[in-house]
């Protein structure tokens, strides 16, 4: 076991709700929420947000105003709008092979989703 693995087992944030899932949608939501927002603030609203929008189809049907309102005090509401846009793409066309083609999803976020949801061994930077 590497030093990094030992450190993560001892000190990693295992109690965060998005760490316990392999659901692509939940992981995408968490990644977008975590952009420029502290993990503790995201953890406080993540479950309720996912209860409101449990699937891309549910979010797409709700419309952007509902998503931005539910986003609340996470800041940077444009992220909520882009997440809604991504939900529309997924709801109508399914998950694309290249997750970075989704609105608001860059290479790093696409790699993070693939790593957690699919166990992909991928680097999202460089």
RATAPE-V531801 format. One record per helix or strand of 2 or more residues. SS is the DSSP state (2 for helix, 1 for strand). FROM is the first residue (numbers start at 1). TO is the last residue. If there is no record, write none. Layout:
# RATAPE-V531801
ss & from & to
SS & FROM & TO
SS & FROM & TO
This chain:
# RATAPE-V531801
ss & from & to
2 & 3 & 11
2 & 17 & 20
2 & 24 & 34
2 & 39 & 52
2 & 56 & 62
2 & 64 & 74
2 & 78 & 93
2 & 99 & 101
2 & 107 & 118
